[in-house]
Amino acid sequence: MPEPLRRDVRLLGAMLGDGLVEYGGQGLLDDVERLRHAVIGARRGEIGGEEVAALVDGWSLERAGQVARAFTVYFHLTNLAEEHHRIRTLRERDTGEETVRSSVAAAVTRVRETSGEARLAEAVEGLEFRPVFTAHPTEARRRAVVTAIQRISDLLARLNSGPGASEGAELERRLREEIDLLWRTALRRHTQMDPLDEVRTAMAAFDETIFRVVPEIYRSLDAALDPAEGPGTGARPPLARPYVRLGSWIGGDRDGNPYVTAQVTRDAMMIQAEHVLRALEAACARIGRELTAHESTTPASPALRESLAAARTAHPARIREILKRSPGEPHRQFLLYAAARIAATRERDADLAYDSPEDLLADLRSVQDSLAEAGAARQAYGRLQQLIWQVETFGFHLAELEIRQHSEVHEKALAEVRAARDAAGTDPAHRPPLGEMTEEVLETLRVVAWIQRRFGVRACSRYIVSFTRSADDVAAVHELAASLGDHAPVLDVIPLFETGEDLERAPEVLEGMLAIPAVRRRLEETGRRLEVMLGYSDSAKQLGPASATLRLYDTQEALTAWAARHGIELTLFHGRGGSLGRGGGPANRAILAQAPGSVAGRFKVTEQGEVIFARYGHPQIARRHVEQVTNAVLLASTDEVQERAREAAARFRPLADKIGDAARAAFRSLIETEGFAAWFARVSPLEEIAELRIGSRPARRKAARGLEDLRAIPWVFAWTQTRVNLPGWYGLGSGLAAVSGTALAGATGGASPQDVIPGEDLDELREAYEAWPLFAALLDNAEMSLAKSDRAIAERYLALGERPELTETVLAEYDRTRALVLAVTGHRRLLENRKVLSRAVELRNPYVDALSHLQLRALAALRAGTAGEDERAQLEELLLLSVNGVAAGLQNTG
């Protein structure tokens, strides 16, 4: 472990230990230490899992809960220390002596060298990154816990900045105080979240990070594009254009969530507008206060003087007040006036408010042009340009609010609307009343139209139809909207293909969409731009990770070819989750693994749950993430990268198809085993996870208890808790074995590459891993998922199901997959080529083991069904506390 990280972990751990003694006496700390040493000993093979279980079983449930809480808080503190070290490392790498790897500058340099200046300009002009925040319930931490951790983080940063002795002592005292408060704070929610709670939670990432970071990223791009002999960024008109467009499903996604209503959608947009208008007002006022250039050195242009005169006529009292505070400073005066108008926009003061963000941009550019004419280029293109970028990026709505609803809901609503229309005939007054569900669908469309009138069409026009089966599902939304007459909104209806069958049908559905008049009309209005969403979660739950990855790749290829034939600019919207079992993993690697031609300078992706704060919770980490995505999007769109991927796909695709077929057969065979759903619920905390109340959305779309209606998030979350991590790798081993002709030499209990009997095609698999980004990403993600699993502990969970044949099947596939992944990658151990991640996983695993043993105690007792009411309540609390802790330790939920 690097020394600075070791120092932070030891400091925070020691303070937590002192706090445990203050709270529960030395005995509590001793019990925590006994379990810590026991699980480390078990990892080293010095003791068996039965001895660890006996230690845990010997405690009272109260003491077991305290120990679980201690390990959970320790993980929160360790995560914080690792985040600080990551930031420290990013700063150390940014020496200025050479281009930072995977940065915007690195991509610009590479594209310029390989494709030329004209191709670079074209790539930058078409560049788009659209992260879409969702309320999918995968953030297990309460907001109170997140804010407590943030306070500790701020104190640790100050302590590491080299304070004097007295200041350092005070910072340490406050750190102890905050760690003690974190220990005493309830770690899980005891009340259900509602959708507007989720909106406000996401706003924290905007307020604290995104608003400030986005213009800094544009500045990086602008600097990278600057010719060597130029005056430099900030001293000339910008070469970079804003390319980040934030989206949100929070408050708009009603698929299976009865708590998201039309009123919630309206309120969500108003909350967003409140936050962005406050941010713009503060930025404009700050720049205005600081822009003290006097008219004697920096005279205003005639156009700006005219604008000030018009403002004085319209609002004499306000302008007199501004002039009194800033005499002889025309640029400052006008910016302070603009800040007042932004405040009026937020307060809905129609007399002073801006009608649109375009009007604000016109005012800001008027100031910018005046400064430039006066020779004050650095004032024109410095902070003021960053404010212009912020307005261009966020408008008055902050994020484009997207609506999502299930196709079956539209089908039923449309049937009812048609029946009512037919019953009314030519007399609308005799139209029978519609059902509650149908009225809600229509009211949602009315709210979309209201948002468009208030904030512009861009603020809310995308309507996603989940489980799209045919073009009729898209036509249904357009017909429902048309039934509103003059109150109909402008819609971009986006089909979402989620199951394996729907993915295969996608080109056929798009072909049918071209026959819909509303779609054709919208294509002409948007320059023939069309968006399609691909669902990673449900396809992986249905087909298994390997087969779903290949099916998604096939769909991307087919849709890209379809769009080229029809002259359509296609944007693929990737519905990726945070976990590896739902399409997660490093975003830049995923982009480079997409089908050639499918990126084309545009990348749109969902950012879910814990991923939002992991990627956007700290300015430097957020900047690095967006830069990495930008780097990958630019590179993935070059002819060089696409041709290399195209050649590899053509060469290795027959191999991949065999892997996919065998992997899917193995996966389906498992989940179609009679009684599998009940067994899964018994060996995992599946049903109990709902009690964590980590989101407003129910775990199932319907009341049925089968796997089909179980959402992908609890499916993945529950397997993660069992340390099996099955959705991230199951079936891949069978696929690799079928292709390579390899076998295991009778090894059990965790096979290794040495146990592999090579087959004739193993070398070809190794070549595919080296040459094909898609295949490399598939194996690397499986390897990461395997590294976060633990065979010995997983076996104890699986045994709770009392189905030894299923346990044997799962563990045999684990052994097969682990051994063959290592054999193909050439690694001697999991994550051998990713030292930082490997170190983090290896250091965390023993402590996660401790929480797993505590969870196993609770789960076994609950499944036995012999506990009384009071004991059952204590067991459930212990179980949920351990679930929270394991999620923190593995940094994954669903």
N, C-alpha and C positions, 0 to 999 in steps of 0.2 A: 504494500500500500504506500503511495506517495506520502512523504512526511507531513506536508501541510494538511492532507486529508486525515491522516492518522491523528494528528494533533487535535483537529476539530472534533473527530469522533470520540476521542478519549475525553476531551473537555466536556462535551455534552453528555456523554455516558456517565462520567463521574458526578456531574451535577444532578442527573436523574437518580443515580444511586444514593446520593446524599438526601435527595428529596424522598426517596422510598423509606429511608431510615427515619426521617422526621415524621413521615406519615404512619408507618406501620411497625417501626422498630427494626432492630438489626435482623430479627428473624425473617422478615419479609425479603430483605436484600439477600440473606443467606439462601432462602428457598429459590430465588431467582438465579443466583449463582450456581446452586446445585443442578438446576435444570440446564443451565447454559453449559456447564462442564459435561453433563451427561450426554447431551445431543452432539457435542463436539466429539466425545469419546465414541459414540455410536458411529459417527462419520468415519472415524479412524479405524473402526473395527475392534475397539478395545472392550466394548460392552454391546449387548444385544438390545434390540428395540423393546423386548419384553421388560428389561430392567428400567428403561425410560418410562414405559407405560406404568410400571409398578410405582415409580416415584410420583407420577402425576396422580394416580389413583389413590395414593395415600393422603392427599390433602383434602381438607374440607372444600366444598364448592365455593365458599367465600374466598378462601386462600387461592384456589385455582383461578378464580376470576381476577384477583389482584395480580397474580403472576402474568396472566394473559394481557392485562392492561399494561403492565410494565414492558413486556416485549413489544406491544403495539406502539406505545409512546416512543420506545427506543427506535423503532423503524421510522417513525415520523422524523425523529431527530437525525438519524443516519441519512435518510433521503435528503434532508435539508443540507447536511454537510457535503454530500455528493454533488448537489446542485451548485454549492459554492465552489467546489473544486472544479466542476465543469466550466464555470464562469472564469475562474482563475486560469484554467488551461487555455480557454479561448483568447484571453487577453495576452497570455504569454506567446501564443502562436502568431498574434497579429503584431509582428515586429516592424513591419513596413519594408523589410529587406527583400521579401519575396511574396508573391501572391498567395493568399491563404487558399488551401485546397477546398474545393467544392463551393467557393464563393462566387458572387456575381462577377467580380473582376476576372476570376479564373475562366468562367464560361465565355465572357466577352473576348478574352485573349484567344481562347481556343477556336471560337467561331471565326474570328477575324483571320486567324492563321490558316484555317482549313477551308474556309468558304469565301473569304474576301469581304471587303467593306460593304458592298452593296447587299450581300446576303445577310450580313449582320444587321444592317439598318432595317431590312425587311422583317427579320426575326424579332427585333425589338418592337417594331411597329405593331406586330400582331400578338405580342406577348400578353397572356392573361393568367392570373392565378386567382382562383375563387375558392377559398376555404369556407365551408358552410358549417356553422356551429349547430349541433343538435342537442336536444335534451335527453338523448338516449341514456338511460340510468346506469352509468358505469362509474360515477364519482362517488366512492363509498364514504368520503370524509364529509362531516358536517361543515357548514360555512364557518361556524364558530371555531372549529378545529383548524381550518385553513387560515383564518385570520390570526389565530394564536401562533401558528407556525410562521406566518409572515412577520409577526413582531419579533419572534426569536431570530429569524433570518436577518432582519435589519440590525439587531443588536450584535449578532455574530460578525456581520460585515464591518460594523464600526470597530469592534474589538480587534479584527484582523487588519485594520487600516493603520495600526501603530499609534494608539493614543498614549498620552502621558500616564504616569503611574496612578494619579488620583482619578483621572477619567476612566482608566482601565478598570480600577477597582469598582467604580460605580457601575460600569457596564456589566461586570461579572455579577454584581449584586442583582441587577435588573434581570440578567439572564436566568439566574436561579429563581427569581420571582415568577418569571414567565413560564419556565419549565414546570414549576410547582402548579401553576394555574392550568397548564395543559394536562398534567396528571389528574387534576381534580375536575376537568371538563368532561361531560358525557361524550363519549367517542362516537356514538351512533345516534341517529335521530329517533325520537320517540313520538313524533307527530308526522303525518304524511305531508310531503311537499305538494304544493299546487303549481300549475304551470307558470304563474307569474313569479313565484319564488325562483324557478329555474331561469327565467328571463333576467331577474335582478342578479343572480349569481354570475351569469355569463357577462353581464355588464362590467363586473369587476375587472375582467381581463381587458376589456376595451379601455376603461378609465385609467388603469395602472400601466398598461403596456402598449396595446395595439395603436392607439391614437398617436403616440409619440414615435413608435418604431417605424411605422410605414414610411413617413417622409425621409427618415434616415436611410432606409433601403433604397428609395428612389435616388437619394443623393449618391449612394455608392454606385448605382448604375450610371448616373450622370457623370461621375468622375471617371469610371472605367471607359465610357464612350468618348471622353475628351481627347482630341488629338494632342500629340506631344507639344506642339508649338502654341496651343490655345491658351487663353487666359485662365483657364481652370474653372471648375464648378463653383458656383456662387458669385462669379464675376462676369457672367454672360447669360444669355437666354438658355434655358435648360434643353439638353439633348434627350433626356429621358422623359417619357410620358408615364402617368400613373397606370399601373397594370394590376394592382390588387383590388379585388371587389369582394367585400365581406358579405356572406349570406347567412341566413339563420332559419332553422326550422322551429326554434323555441317559441312556442305560442302559436305556431302554424301547423304543426304536425298532429293531425287528429286521427291517424290510422290506428284504430283500436284503443284510443285514449279518449274516453267520454268526457274528460275534464277540460279538454281544449274545445272551446266554443267560439262562436263568432265574436262575442264580446271579449273573450280572452285574446283573440287575434288583434282586435282593435286596440286593446289596452297594451299588448306587447309592443305594437308599433309606437304608441305614444310614449312608453318607457324608453324605447330606443331613441326616439326623437329628443326627449328630454336630456338624455345623456350626451348625445352628439352636439346639440345646440349649446349646452353648458360648456362643453369642451371647446367648441369653436369660439364662443363668446370670450372665454378666458384667454385663449391664444391670441385672438384679435386685440383684446384690451391690453394684454402684456406687450405685444409688439408695438401697439400704438403708444403706450406710456414710454417705451424705451426709444422710439424713433424721434429723437429730439433734434433732428437736422433743421437748422434755421433757414428761413427764406433767403437770407443774405448769401448763404453758401449753396443752398439747394432750392432754387425757386420752383414753385409749382407750375405745371404746364397749364396752358389756357383751358384745356378740357377739365382739369381738376379744379381750377378756380371757378369754372362755371358750375361744376357739381356742388362745390361748397356754397356757392351763391343760391343755388336751388334748394339746398338743405336749409339754409338760413331763412328762406321764404316759407318753407313748409313747416319748420320746427324752430322758430326763433328763440324760444326760451332755452331749449336744449343746446343749440349751437352757441348762444351767449355764454352758457356755463362752460362749454368745452373751450371756447376762445379765451375765457378768463384764466383757465388752467394752463393753456398752451399758446400764448401769444406769439405770433411770428413763426409758427411751426405748422404749415398747412397740411403736410403729409400726416403728421401726428393727429391733427384735428380730424381729418377725414376717417382715419382708422378708428379713432375713439367713437366717432359717429356711427361707423359700421358696426362696432361692438354693441352699441346701444340698440341698433336695429336687429341684431341677432337676438338680443335679450327680448325685444318686443316680439320677435317671431316665436320664441319659446313661450312667451306669456299670452300669445294670440291677441296682441294689440294691433288690430288691422291698420290703424292710421300710420304706424311707424314700421311695421313688420315687412320683411322681404317676402315677395310672392313665391320665390323659388331660389334654389342655390345658384342658378345661373345668374340671377340678379346680383347676388353677393359676389360671385366671381367677376362680374363686370366691374364692380366697384374696386375690388382688390387689384384687378389688372390696370385699372385707371391710375391707381396709386403707383403701381409698378412701372407703368409706362412713363409717368411723370418723373419718378426718381431716375430712370434710365436716361431720359432726355436731359436731366440736370447733371448727368455725369456721375451719379451715385449708383454705379452698377452693383456694388457689393450690398447696398441696402435694398436694391430692387430684387436681386436674385438670391439673397440669403434667407433669413428667417421668413420674410414675406412669401417667397416662393414655396417654402415648406407649408405655410398656411394654405396657399392656393392648392397644393397637392392634396392636403387634407380635405378641403372642400370638394375637390374633384373625386376623391376616393369615397368619401362617406356621405356627401350630400347633406340633406337635413333628416335623413332616415337612418343613417349609420350602417345598417345591413339590409340587404334585399330579403324581405320576409317571404318565405316560400310556403305554400300550402301543400299538404299531402293528405290524401284520403284513399281508402281502399276502393278498387274498381266495383266490388259488389254493392257498396253503398250508393254509388252513382247509378248503377243499373236499377236498383230498387226505387231510388228517388225519381229517375226519369220515367219509369213505368207509371208511377203515381201522378207525375205532372201531366203525362199524356192522357191518362184516364180522366183526370180532372178537366183537362181542356176539352176532351171529347164530350164529357158530360155537360159542360157549359154550352157547347155549340157556339152560336154567334153572340151569346149574351154573357159577358164576363161576370155580371152580377150574380149569376146562378152557378158560378164555379164552386164546387164543393170544397170544404177545407182540406188542407193537406196534413199528413201526419207529422209528428214532431221531428222525426229524423229528416224528412224532406225539407221542412221549413228551415231546419238548421243548415242544411247544405245550401239552400238559396240565400239565407241570411249571410252565410260566409262569403258568397259571391258578391253580395251587396257591400259587405265590409271591404272586400278587395277593391271594388269600384270607389268607395269613399277614400281609401288610402291613396289611390291613384290621383283623385282630385286634390287631395291635401298635399301629397308629397311627390307626385309624378308617377308615371307608369313604371319607371325603373324600380321604384320602392317595393312593388309587390305585383308581379305579373306571372311568376312561375307557379304552375299548378301541377304537382306530381301525382300520377295515378299509380299507386302501388298494385302489384300483381296484375299488370297489364297483360291481357291474353290475346287481344285483337285490336284492330283499329277502331272497332265499335266502342271500346272503352275510352278512347280519346274523344271520339265524336260525341259521346254521352255528355262529357263535361261542357263542350262547346254548345250543345243543344240546351243544357240546363242554364248556361249563362245567357243564351239568346232569349230564353223565356222571360227574362227580366226586362226586355225591351230597351228603353233608353237608359236604364240603370245598369246595363251589362258592362262588366269590366273588360279591358284588353287582357287576353290570356295567351301565355305560351304554355300549352299543355304538354307535359313531359312524361313519356311512358317510362315506367320503372319495371325492368325485367329482373325477376328474382329467382325463380326456380330454373332448374336445368332445362326443362321443356320450353319455358318462356324465353330463355336466352337463345335457344335454337331458332325459335320463331321470330326473333327480333327483326331481321330484314324484311320478312313478309309483312309484319305489322307496319313498319315504316312505309313500305310500298302502298299499303292500304291507306295510310294517313294522307298521302298525296292526293287522294280522291276526295278528301274532306275540304269543302270550300273555305271554311274558317282557317284551316291550316295553310292552304295555298295563299290565302290573303295575307296571313301573318308572315309567311316566307318572303313575300314580295316586300313587305314593310321593313323587314329586318335585314335585307340583303341576302336572302336565302340562308339564314342561320337557323340551325336546329339543334336541339339538345336531347340527349338520351341518357337515362340513368341505368347503371348496372349495379345489381345488388350482390354484394359479396357474402353477406351473412347467411341468408337462407339457402343460397346455392351450396355453400360449404356444409351446412347442416344436412342438406339433402344428399349431396354427392360425395362428401369427404373433401379434405383440403387439396389433395393432388388433382383429382378429377375436376373439381370446381375451378381451380386455377387455369387448367387447360381449356375448359369450356368458356370461361370468360375471355381468354386469349382468342379463341376461335371467333367468338362473337365480335370482339373488337376488329379483327381482320375483316369479317364479313360486312360489318357496318361501315368501316372505312372505305371498302370497295364500293358499297352501295352509294355512299355519299359522293364519291368521285364520279360515278356514272351519271348522277343526277345534278351535278354542279352545286352541291350543298356544302356549306361550311359547318361541319359537324363538331359539336362539343360533347365528349363523353364525360358523364358525371359519375364518379366512382364512389359508391356507397360503402366505403371501407370503415371497419370498426377499429377500436384501439388494440384489441388483442390479435394475436397471430391467427387464431381460429376464425377470425372474421375479417381477414384481409389486411390486418395491421402489419406493423413492422416499419423500418425506415422508409420515409416517403420518397427520398431521392433515389434509392435503389429500385423502389416499385415503379417509378416513372420511367427509368431507363430500361425496365423489363417489359414495357408495354409493346403491343404490336406495332410494327413500323407504320408510320403515317397516322396513327391514332391520336398522337399528342398534338402535333401540328401547332406548337406554340401555346396551347391552351391546356390548363389542368384545373379541373374542378373536383373537389373531394370533401366528404364529410369529416368533421373534426368532432369527436364524441367524448363526453364524460370526462374522465381523468386526463384524456389527451389534451383537452383545451388548456388546462392549467399546466400540464407538463410541457407543452410547446409554447404557450403564450403567457405563462404566469410571470416570467421575468424578462425584462427588456432585452438583455444580451442573448438569452436562449431563444427568444422569439425571433430576434433578428437573424441569428444563425440558422434557425429552421427555415425561415422564408428565403434566405439567401441560398440554402441548399436546394430547396424546391425550384427556385428560379434557375439555378445552375443546371439542374437536371432537365428542366423543361426546354431550355435553350439547346442543350447538347442533344437531347432526344429528338429534336426537330431537325437536326443537321443530316445531310445526305450521307455523310461518313458513318455516323452511328446507325442510321436506319439500314443502310446497305449491309453492314456487318451483322446486324440482328436478323435481317431478312435471309442472308446466306445460312446463318446458323439454324434458323427455324426450318428452312427447306431441308437441310441435311439431317437434322435430328428429330424432325416431327414424327416420322414413323415410329421411332423409339419411344417418344413421349406418348403417342397414342396407345401403345401397348401398356405402358406404365399406368396411364389413366384408366384403361379398361379394367386391369387387374386391381388397381387401388379402389375403384368404385365398387367392384364386386365384393372385395373384402369389407369395405365400409358398410355397404347395404346389407351384407350377410349378418353383420353384427347387430345393426339397429333394427333389423326385421326379425330377429330372434324372438320367439314368443315370450312375452313377459319382460322384454328389455326395458320398456318405459318404467314399469314398477320397480325393477331392479335398480335402474339408474336413480330413481327418487329415493331408494332406500340406502344406497351406498354414498350419497352426496347430500349436502344441505340444500338441495334444490328448492323444496317447498319453503324452507325457513328463510331463504334469502329475501323473499318478499317482505319479511318483517324488518329488513334494514331500512326500508323507506327511502331508498336512494334516488327515487324519481317519482313523478306523478303517474307514470304509465303502468298499467297492469302488466304482469309477467306473461300473460297469455292473451291472444286476440279474442278467444272465445272461452266458454266455461269448460270445454272438453279437457281431459287430462292426458291426451296422447301427445306424442312428439310433434305431430304436424302443426298444432296450434301453439306450441311452446315457442316463444320468441328466442332468437339466436343468442341474445345477451345472457339470460339465465342459463341457457344450455352451456355456453362457454364458461361463465362464471362458476357454475357448480363443478365442472370438470377441473377447473383451475384449483379450486379449494381441495379437491381430493389428491392433488399433486400428480394426477395422471396426465392432465393437459391433452387429453385425447383429440379434441377438435383441431389441434395444430399439427398432427403427424399421422393419425391412424389411417392405415391403408397404403401409405407410401412404401413401407417395407415390402409388402406383398407385391406392389407394382415394380419395385426395383428388382426383387427376386425373380419375377416372371420374365423380365427382360434380359437380365444378365446371366441367367442360368446358374446363379450362385446358390449356395446353401450354407446353413450354419452347422458347425461340427459338433452338434449335440450340446452346445453351451446353454446353460440356464442361469437365471439369477443375474442377468446383465451381460449380454454378449459384447464382445469387442471386435475390432477389425481383424484381429488374429484368428478369430473363430470363423471367418468367412472362407469358404472354399470357392476360389475364383471361378467364374464362368467365362465363356468366350466373349461376351459383350461388355464385361466390366470396364475394359479400356475405353470402349466407345462412350459409356456413361461418364467416365472421367473427362473425356474430351468435350462432351456436351456441357459439363459443369464449368469448364474453363471458357468455352466459346459462346454459350447462349445465356444472356442475362436472365431470361425467364426461368430457365432450369436452375441456374445458380441461386436466384431468389427463392425458388421453391425449396431447395435443399437447405439453404441458409436459415430460412424461417423455421423449417422443421427442426433443425439443429438447435436453434434458440429455444424452441418450445420444449424439446427434450431436455435441455440443460436446466430448465426451470421445473422439471418433474423430478420425482424421486421414487424409484421402483419399490424400495422396501416399505416406505410409508404408504404408497399407493396400494400395495398388496393388502395392507391392514384395512384400508377403506373398502376395497372390493370384497373382502371377506364378509363384511356386514350384510351383503346381499344374499348370502347362503346359496349362491349359484356357482359352485367351483368350476363348472365348465366355461362359464362366461369369464370368470377371473383368469383362467388359464388362457383363453383366447386373447384377451386384452394384453396380458403380460407377454405372451409369445410374439404378438405383433410388435410390442414395444422393443423386445430384444432384437427382432428381425430389423426393425426400422433403424434402431440405434447403430447396430453393427454395419448395416449397408450404407447408411448416410456417412458414417466415418470412413468406410472403405472407398466410397466414391469421391469424397472430398479430399481424402488423403490425410485427414487429421488423426492424430493419435488419441486425442480426447476432445470432447465437445467444446466448441468455441475456441479451439486452439489458435485460430488466426485472428481472434478479436479479443485482445488482451484486456482492454479496459472493461468490456462487458463481462468477460469471463471472470475477472477478478471480483467484480461486483456481485455476480451470481454466486460464486463460490463462498464469498464472505457472508452473504445473506442466508444461504441455504440452511446452515445449522440452526439459526435463530427462527427461520420459518418452520423447521422441524419441531421446535419447541411448541409453537402455536398449533401445529398439526396434531401433536400428541394431546394437547389440551382439548382441541376440537374433537378428536376421536373419542376421548372419554365421554364428552357430552353427547355426541352423536350415537355412540353405542348404547348409552343408557336410555336415550330417547327412543331408539329403535326397539329396545327390549320391551318398552311399554309398561314397566313395573313401578315407575316413580309416582309418588303422590303429587297432588296439585302444587304444593309449595316447592317441592324438590324439582318438579318439572319446570316451573318458572325460572328457578335458578340455573337449571341445565340449559334452557333456551337462551338465557342471558349470556352464559359462558360460551355457548355455541356462536352466537351472533358477534360477541366481542372477538372471538378468535377468527371468525370470517373477516371482520374488519382488519384485524392484524395481519392475516395472511395476504390480503389484498395489498396492504401497505408494504409488506415485505417483498412480494413478487412484483409490485408496481403494475399489477394487472388485475382487472376484474372481468368485465365482459367485452 
